[in-house]
Amino acid sequence: MTTVSATPDWTSAREAFNGGELLAYPTEAVFGLGCDPTNEQAVQRLLDLKQRPVQKGLILLAADYSQLLPFVDDKAIGQDKRFSVFSHWPGPVTLLLPARADCPQWLRGEHMTIATRVTAFEPARQLCKALGSAIVSTSANLSQQPALTSAAEVEQSFGDRLGWIYQHPVGGAQTPSKIINPLTGEVVRNGL
């Protein structure tokens, strides 16, 4: 049964997250779908729902950098690059950072990096804080389809396959987050 929450019921969110269910929540520009990044079955369910190949990898959304440390090889970020990394956060920028050797392939896909974002968007930030974890973050849509921008659209499209929906407006940004590799300067996707 899907729990739709206008005033966040963090207990229900945690139960869904810890139970391997999928969650929907607002981000800066669109609704996101997410789950526990350490739960392979939950991630596979999310990939199946979106019809997204595992090779592409997924984004991890966090309230702060410490939530990303189980997945990011922090020692591989040289002192000369740390300002380039941390000056983007919190904010609507996704960074490709070196993945830890034990970072699951189902998160990073065919890459040696992991896509990460420390959000400044308060509803998403509060969700990550309440869960005590980074969360997988991918747009609420089928692969190659327009992203959904409201809880009502998400509930109509995916409701019976989600464990929890955060009933809150998106942040109003017109484009998804920019994706860059701060270690090389490569811009993978222009965004906000």
Summary of the structure (lengths in Angstrom):
residues: 192
radius of gyration: 15.4
end to end distance: 34.8
largest distance: 48.8
contacts: 643
relative contact order: 0.28
helix: 33%
strand: 22%
